[in-house]
């Protein structure tokens, strides 16, 4: 019988005043409650004949089928059903914006709350990690080599799909640790790194080789990879080049890009200093410029690193914020101060070059611009000072130009993104494909995974031709 309850089964979370002082996971999921609670939530699914929820999933997870398996108690089968199309279920269950994708199309959402698809995906993945032993995977190799540049969500997905089909896949990762943005960008309290490592271990079990400290464009060019026998190449190198505003004072000590700040904390474990040898100096007062998920992550990390006051400084209103509602809600609970309709104009420092104060102006919303959002306009005479010792710029990132600059004939957009065919991910070079943030600029994990999956299917067709 279908459960007619209008609200989702709630999950456990750490108390805000406790969690804003540690890096432990905030949301504990249904594993923190019981299998019964997960089955109760799964019982809300109508098992629609034509499931619209699947239309909202970039990787095509068979949502009604895996939820039905939860209802029947076949949790390992539910996990394997998800894995047919999604190689990172423990990740997606935590960081995907389900509210604007699969859950946004759930029929139950027309009267009440949609089925908690993300929470159920996480539950199944966590159950598998805790209770199920990974079976040895034997895939017959076909002798064709594929190079994957970058081990973020796009690269991992592409590599996994190809490896399952027998291709000899090598991932070339620039950092000393695989995982890309999953490791360096998303904080531990949202995505535990041990889970990411387990997902990567499963790819290695498929025969995927991961080569670290490999900066493509410096150590190898794309042409050299082809000469080394790689019949196809997938570029999933992400968007790691930070953007700045170009205002005076951005070169002062205490000004970070969000990319550097989060990398030092997440990948280099600065929050464990001096146990780990990468410190981050965070002042008592911190300003994070921007309104996306990266800004929320940076602000919440700064709070956990000991800042007394952390400000989100955003030039539009909360309605225009691109961050997930859940992240905004969690940030507010943890004491982050939102200075909306505000923009910095200058950063001023001490005599020895450290940030001391930031000049800001107030804004009002004017006419709508090209992306449909109302354009912020400066209110004359609204200049004011905000005392801060740390400023973190979280206003966007673009692809590193290294591969573009060392590869003749690779077409890119003026802002740096690689130009690809929408349906296949094919670039302007034969046998070279791209996807994820290297194409779109900074976007979501699941969209990058969808691009990796799409490119893998195109690479198979290309190599079978």
C-alpha positions as CSV (number, residue, x, y, z in Angstrom):
1,X,0.0,0.0,0.0
2,X,1.3,3.5,-0.9
3,X,2.1,5.6,2.1
4,X,0.0,8.8,1.7
5,X,2.2,10.9,4.1
6,X,2.7,14.4,2.6
7,X,6.1,15.0,4.3
8,X,9.4,13.3,3.9
9,X,10.7,11.1,6.7
10,X,13.2,13.4,8.5
11,X,16.8,12.5,8.9
12,X,19.1,13.2,11.9
13,X,21.6,16.2,11.8
14,X,24.2,17.4,14.2
15,X,23.2,20.4,16.3
16,X,24.2,23.6,14.6
17,X,26.1,25.0,17.5
18,X,28.1,21.7,17.8
19,X,28.8,21.1,14.1
20,X,30.0,24.6,13.4
21,X,33.1,23.7,15.5
22,X,33.9,20.3,13.8
23,X,34.3,18.8,10.4
24,X,32.2,15.7,11.0
25,X,29.3,15.1,8.6
26,X,26.3,17.3,9.2
27,X,23.5,15.1,7.9
28,X,23.5,11.6,9.3
29,X,21.0,10.1,6.8
30,X,18.6,7.2,7.3
31,X,21.6,5.0,8.4
32,X,21.6,7.2,11.5
33,X,18.0,6.1,12.1
34,X,17.0,2.7,10.9
35,X,16.3,0.6,7.9
36,X,12.6,0.9,8.8
37,X,12.7,4.7,8.3
38,X,14.2,4.3,4.8
39,X,11.5,1.7,3.9
40,X,8.9,4.1,5.2
41,X,10.2,6.9,2.9
42,X,10.5,4.5,0.0
43,X,6.9,3.5,0.5
44,X,5.8,7.0,-0.5
45,X,6.9,6.3,-4.1
46,X,3.9,5.9,-6.4
47,X,6.0,3.7,-8.8
48,X,4.7,5.7,-11.7
49,X,4.2,4.0,-15.0
50,X,5.9,6.9,-16.7
51,X,8.4,8.1,-14.1
52,X,9.1,11.8,-14.6
53,X,11.7,11.7,-11.9
54,X,14.1,9.9,-14.2
55,X,13.8,12.8,-16.7
56,X,15.4,15.0,-14.1
57,X,18.4,12.7,-13.6
58,X,21.5,13.6,-15.8
59,X,22.8,10.0,-15.5
60,X,19.5,8.2,-15.9
61,X,19.3,6.4,-12.6
62,X,16.4,3.9,-12.6
63,X,14.7,5.6,-9.7
64,X,11.4,3.7,-9.2
65,X,13.2,0.4,-9.6
66,X,15.8,1.0,-6.9
67,X,13.2,2.5,-4.6
68,X,10.9,-0.6,-5.1
69,X,13.9,-2.8,-4.1
70,X,14.2,-0.9,-0.9
71,X,10.6,-1.5,-0.1
72,X,11.1,-5.2,-0.6
73,X,14.2,-5.2,1.5
74,X,16.6,-6.1,-1.3
75,X,19.1,-3.4,-0.4
76,X,22.1,-4.8,-2.2
77,X,20.0,-5.2,-5.4
78,X,18.9,-1.6,-5.0
79,X,22.6,-0.6,-4.8
80,X,23.5,-2.6,-7.9
81,X,20.5,-1.1,-9.8
82,X,21.8,2.4,-9.1
83,X,25.3,1.4,-10.1
84,X,24.1,0.4,-13.5
85,X,24.1,4.1,-14.5
86,X,25.7,5.9,-11.6
87,X,29.2,5.0,-10.5
88,X,29.2,7.4,-7.5
89,X,26.0,6.8,-5.5
90,X,27.4,7.6,-2.1
91,X,28.6,10.9,-3.5
92,X,25.4,11.8,-5.4
93,X,23.2,11.0,-2.5
94,X,25.0,13.7,-0.6
95,X,25.8,16.5,-2.9
96,X,23.4,16.4,-5.9
97,X,20.8,19.1,-6.1
98,X,17.9,16.7,-6.2
99,X,15.5,19.4,-5.3
100,X,16.0,20.9,-8.8
101,X,16.4,17.7,-10.7
102,X,14.8,14.3,-9.9
103,X,12.7,15.4,-6.9
104,X,11.6,18.5,-8.8
105,X,9.7,16.2,-11.2
106,X,8.3,13.8,-8.6
107,X,4.5,13.6,-8.8
108,X,4.3,13.4,-5.0
109,X,5.7,17.0,-5.0
110,X,2.4,18.4,-6.5
111,X,0.7,17.8,-3.1
112,X,3.2,17.8,-0.3
113,X,6.9,17.0,-0.4
114,X,8.5,14.8,-3.2
115,X,9.9,11.4,-2.3
116,X,13.4,11.9,-0.8
117,X,15.2,10.3,-3.7
118,X,18.6,11.7,-2.7
119,X,18.3,10.5,0.9
120,X,17.3,7.0,-0.3
121,X,20.2,6.8,-2.8
122,X,22.6,7.8,0.1
123,X,21.0,5.2,2.4
124,X,21.5,2.4,-0.2
125,X,25.1,3.4,-0.8
126,X,25.9,3.7,2.9
127,X,24.3,0.3,3.5
128,X,26.4,-1.3,0.8
129,X,29.6,0.2,2.2
130,X,28.9,-1.0,5.7
131,X,27.4,-4.4,5.1
132,X,28.2,-5.7,1.6
133,X,31.5,-7.1,0.5
134,X,32.6,-6.0,-3.0
135,X,32.7,-9.0,-5.3
136,X,35.8,-9.5,-7.5
137,X,35.2,-7.9,-10.9
138,X,36.4,-9.7,-14.0
139,X,36.1,-7.8,-17.2
140,X,37.6,-9.2,-20.4
141,X,39.9,-6.5,-21.9
142,X,39.6,-5.6,-25.6
143,X,43.1,-4.2,-26.0
144,X,42.1,-0.6,-26.7
145,X,43.5,2.1,-24.5
146,X,41.7,5.3,-23.4
147,X,43.3,8.2,-21.5
148,X,41.1,10.2,-19.1
149,X,42.5,13.5,-18.0
150,X,41.3,14.4,-14.5
151,X,39.8,12.3,-11.7
152,X,36.9,14.5,-10.8
153,X,33.3,13.3,-11.3
154,X,33.3,13.6,-15.1
155,X,36.6,11.7,-15.4
156,X,35.7,9.0,-12.8
157,X,32.3,8.4,-14.5
158,X,33.8,8.2,-18.0
159,X,36.6,5.9,-16.8
160,X,34.1,3.6,-15.0
161,X,31.8,3.2,-18.0
162,X,34.6,2.4,-20.3
163,X,36.3,0.0,-18.0
164,X,33.1,-2.0,-17.6
165,X,33.1,-2.4,-21.4
166,X,36.6,-3.8,-21.4
167,X,38.7,-0.7,-22.3
168,X,42.1,-0.2,-20.7
169,X,41.6,3.1,-19.0
170,X,44.3,5.3,-17.5
171,X,43.4,8.4,-15.5
172,X,46.0,11.2,-15.4
173,X,45.5,13.3,-12.3
174,X,47.4,16.5,-11.7
175,X,47.2,16.4,-7.9
176,X,48.8,13.9,-5.5
177,X,45.3,12.5,-4.6
178,X,42.6,11.4,-7.0
179,X,39.0,12.7,-6.7
180,X,39.2,16.2,-8.2
181,X,36.6,18.6,-6.8
182,X,35.2,15.8,-4.7
183,X,38.4,15.8,-2.7
184,X,39.6,19.4,-2.8
185,X,36.4,21.4,-3.2
186,X,33.6,19.9,-1.1
187,X,34.1,20.0,2.7
188,X,34.4,16.9,4.8
189,X,31.3,17.8,6.7
190,X,29.3,17.5,3.4
191,X,31.2,14.7,1.8
192,X,33.5,12.4,3.8
193,X,36.7,11.7,1.9
194,X,36.7,8.1,2.9
195,X,33.6,7.6,0.9
196,X,35.1,9.2,-2.2
197,X,38.2,6.9,-1.8
198,X,35.9,3.8,-1.6
199,X,34.3,4.8,-4.9
200,X,37.7,5.3,-6.5
201,X,38.8,1.9,-5.1
202,X,35.9,0.3,-7.0
203,X,37.2,1.8,-10.2
204,X,40.6,0.4,-9.5
205,X,39.0,-3.0,-9.0
206,X,37.7,-2.7,-12.6
207,X,41.2,-2.3,-13.8
208,X,41.4,1.5,-14.1
209,X,44.9,2.7,-13.6
210,X,45.3,6.1,-11.8
211,X,48.5,8.0,-12.4
212,X,49.0,10.9,-10.0
213,X,51.1,14.1,-10.2
214,X,50.5,14.1,-14.0
215,X,50.0,17.6,-15.3
216,X,48.8,17.1,-18.9
217,X,50.1,19.9,-21.0
218,X,53.4,19.9,-19.2
219,X,54.4,16.2,-18.6
220,X,52.5,14.9,-21.7
221,X,50.7,16.7,-24.5
222,X,47.6,15.2,-26.1
223,X,49.6,14.3,-29.1
224,X,52.1,12.5,-27.0
225,X,49.3,10.5,-25.3
226,X,48.1,9.5,-28.8
227,X,51.7,8.5,-29.7
228,X,51.7,6.3,-26.6
229,X,48.9,4.2,-27.9
230,X,45.8,5.9,-26.5
231,X,43.1,5.5,-29.1
232,X,40.8,8.1,-27.5
233,X,41.1,10.8,-24.9
234,X,38.6,12.3,-22.5
235,X,39.3,15.7,-21.0
236,X,37.6,16.1,-17.6
237,X,40.1,18.5,-16.1
238,X,37.6,20.7,-14.4
239,X,37.5,24.4,-13.8
240,X,40.3,25.2,-11.3
241,X,41.2,28.7,-12.4
242,X,39.7,31.2,-9.9
243,X,38.1,34.5,-10.7
244,X,38.8,37.8,-9.0
245,X,36.9,41.1,-9.0
246,X,39.8,43.3,-10.0
247,X,39.2,45.7,-7.1
248,X,42.1,47.4,-5.2
249,X,43.6,45.4,-2.4
250,X,43.1,41.9,-3.8
251,X,46.9,41.3,-3.5
252,X,46.9,41.8,0.2
253,X,47.8,39.0,2.6
254,X,44.6,37.4,3.9
255,X,42.8,37.4,0.5
256,X,42.1,33.9,-0.8
257,X,40.4,32.5,-3.8
258,X,37.8,30.0,-2.6
259,X,39.6,27.4,-4.6
260,X,42.9,27.8,-2.7
261,X,41.1,28.2,0.7
262,X,39.0,25.0,0.3
263,X,41.9,23.0,-1.2
264,X,44.1,23.8,1.8
265,X,41.4,22.8,4.2
266,X,39.8,19.8,2.4
267,X,42.7,18.2,0.5
268,X,45.6,19.3,2.7
269,X,43.7,18.9,6.0
270,X,44.5,22.4,7.4
271,X,41.9,21.9,10.1
272,X,44.2,19.3,11.6
273,X,47.2,21.6,11.8
274,X,49.8,21.0,13.2
275,X,49.1,17.3,12.7
276,X,49.1,18.1,9.0
277,X,51.6,20.7,7.9
278,X,49.4,23.0,5.8
279,X,48.1,25.9,7.9
280,X,45.5,28.5,7.0
281,X,45.4,31.8,8.8
282,X,41.8,32.8,9.4
283,X,41.0,36.1,11.1
284,X,38.3,36.7,13.6
285,X,36.2,38.4,11.0
286,X,35.9,36.8,7.5
287,X,34.1,38.0,4.4
288,X,33.2,35.5,1.6
289,X,32.2,37.2,-1.6
290,X,29.6,35.3,-3.7
291,X,26.3,33.4,-3.3
292,X,26.9,29.9,-4.7
293,X,27.5,26.6,-3.1
294,X,31.3,27.3,-3.1
295,X,30.7,30.5,-1.1
296,X,28.6,28.5,1.4
297,X,31.3,25.9,1.7
298,X,34.0,28.5,2.3
299,X,32.0,30.4,4.8
300,X,31.1,27.3,6.8
301,X,34.7,26.2,6.7
302,X,35.9,29.6,8.0
303,X,33.5,29.3,10.9
304,X,34.9,25.9,11.8
305,X,38.4,27.2,11.5
306,X,37.7,29.6,14.4
307,X,36.3,32.8,12.9
308,X,34.0,34.6,15.2
309,X,32.0,36.4,12.5
310,X,31.7,35.2,8.9
311,X,29.9,37.3,6.4
312,X,28.4,36.2,3.0
313,X,28.6,39.3,0.9
314,X,26.4,39.0,-2.1
315,X,25.3,41.7,-4.5
316,X,21.8,40.4,-5.2
317,X,19.0,39.2,-2.9
318,X,18.6,35.7,-1.4
319,X,16.0,34.9,-4.1
320,X,18.8,35.2,-6.7
321,X,21.3,33.1,-4.8
322,X,22.5,30.2,-6.9
323,X,23.4,28.1,-3.8
324,X,21.1,25.2,-2.8
325,X,18.4,26.1,-0.3
326,X,19.8,23.3,1.9
327,X,23.2,24.9,2.0
328,X,21.8,28.4,2.7
329,X,19.7,27.0,5.5
330,X,22.6,25.1,7.1
331,X,24.8,28.2,6.8
332,X,22.2,30.3,8.6
333,X,21.8,27.7,11.3
334,X,25.6,27.7,11.9
335,X,25.7,31.5,12.5
336,X,26.9,32.7,9.1
337,X,25.8,36.4,8.6
338,X,24.3,37.3,5.3
339,X,25.0,40.8,3.9
340,X,22.8,40.8,0.8
341,X,22.5,43.5,-1.8
342,X,26.1,44.4,-0.9
343,X,29.2,44.5,-3.0
344,X,32.9,45.1,-2.1
345,X,34.7,48.0,-3.9
346,X,38.1,48.1,-2.1
347,X,40.1,46.0,0.3
348,X,42.4,48.0,2.6
349,X,45.3,46.7,4.7
350,X,47.7,47.3,7.6
351,X,51.2,48.7,7.2
352,X,52.6,45.2,7.0
353,X,50.2,44.2,4.2
354,X,47.4,42.2,5.9
355,X,43.7,42.8,5.3
356,X,42.2,45.2,7.8
357,X,38.9,46.5,6.4
358,X,36.7,46.1,3.3
359,X,34.8,49.0,1.7
360,X,31.4,48.0,0.4
361,X,28.4,49.6,-1.3
362,X,24.7,48.8,-1.0
363,X,22.9,47.7,-4.1
364,X,19.3,47.6,-5.4
365,X,17.9,45.3,-8.1
366,X,17.2,46.9,-11.5
367,X,16.2,45.5,-14.9
368,X,16.7,41.8,-15.7
369,X,19.9,40.9,-17.5
370,X,20.6,38.2,-20.1
371,X,20.2,35.3,-17.6
372,X,16.9,36.5,-16.4
373,X,18.1,37.8,-13.0
374,X,17.6,41.4,-12.0
375,X,20.8,43.4,-12.5
376,X,22.2,44.9,-9.3
377,X,22.7,48.7,-9.3
378,X,24.8,50.7,-6.9
379,X,23.0,53.0,-4.5
380,X,24.9,56.3,-4.4
381,X,26.2,57.4,-1.1
382,X,25.9,53.9,0.5
383,X,29.6,53.4,1.0
384,X,30.5,51.8,4.3
385,X,33.3,49.8,5.9
386,X,33.3,46.2,7.0
387,X,36.2,45.3,9.4
388,X,37.6,41.9,8.3
389,X,41.0,40.2,8.4
390,X,40.2,37.5,5.8
391,X,38.5,37.9,2.4
392,X,37.6,34.8,0.3
393,X,36.6,35.3,-3.3
394,X,34.0,32.8,-4.4
395,X,32.7,34.4,-7.6
396,X,33.4,31.6,-10.1
397,X,36.1,29.6,-11.8
398,X,37.1,28.8,-15.3
399,X,39.1,26.0,-17.0
400,X,42.9,26.2,-16.7
401,X,44.2,27.2,-20.1
402,X,47.2,24.8,-20.0
403,X,45.7,22.1,-22.2
404,X,44.2,24.6,-24.6
405,X,47.5,26.5,-24.9
406,X,49.5,23.3,-25.6
407,X,47.1,21.6,-28.1
408,X,46.9,22.9,-31.7
409,X,43.4,22.9,-33.1
410,X,41.4,22.4,-29.9
411,X,38.6,24.9,-30.1
412,X,37.6,26.7,-27.0
413,X,35.1,29.4,-26.0
414,X,36.4,33.0,-25.4
415,X,36.2,32.4,-21.6
416,X,38.1,29.1,-21.8
417,X,35.6,26.3,-22.0
418,X,36.3,23.5,-24.5
419,X,33.8,23.5,-27.4
420,X,32.1,20.1,-27.8
421,X,29.2,18.6,-29.7
422,X,26.3,18.6,-27.3
423,X,25.2,15.0,-28.0
424,X,28.6,13.3,-27.8
425,X,31.1,15.5,-26.1
426,X,33.3,15.3,-29.1
427,X,35.8,18.2,-29.5
428,X,37.3,19.7,-32.7
429,X,40.0,17.0,-32.6
430,X,39.4,13.4,-33.8
431,X,39.2,10.9,-30.9
432,X,39.3,13.7,-28.2
433,X,36.2,14.2,-26.1
434,X,35.6,16.5,-23.1
435,X,32.9,17.1,-20.4
436,X,32.2,18.5,-17.1
437,X,33.5,21.9,-15.8
438,X,36.2,21.9,-18.5
439,X,33.3,22.5,-20.9
440,X,30.6,24.3,-18.9
441,X,32.7,26.1,-16.3
442,X,31.9,25.4,-12.6
443,X,28.7,23.4,-12.3
444,X,27.3,20.5,-10.3
445,X,28.8,17.1,-9.7
446,X,25.9,15.2,-11.3
447,X,26.0,17.3,-14.5
448,X,29.7,16.5,-14.8
449,X,28.9,12.8,-14.3
450,X,26.3,13.0,-17.0
451,X,28.8,14.5,-19.4
452,X,31.3,11.8,-18.6
453,X,28.7,9.1,-19.2
454,X,27.7,10.6,-22.5
455,X,31.3,10.9,-23.7
456,X,32.0,7.3,-22.7
457,X,29.1,6.1,-24.9
458,X,30.4,8.2,-27.8
459,X,34.0,6.9,-27.3
460,X,32.7,3.3,-27.5
461,X,31.0,4.0,-30.8
462,X,34.1,5.8,-32.1
463,X,36.4,3.0,-31.2
464,X,34.1,0.3,-32.6
465,X,33.7,2.1,-36.0
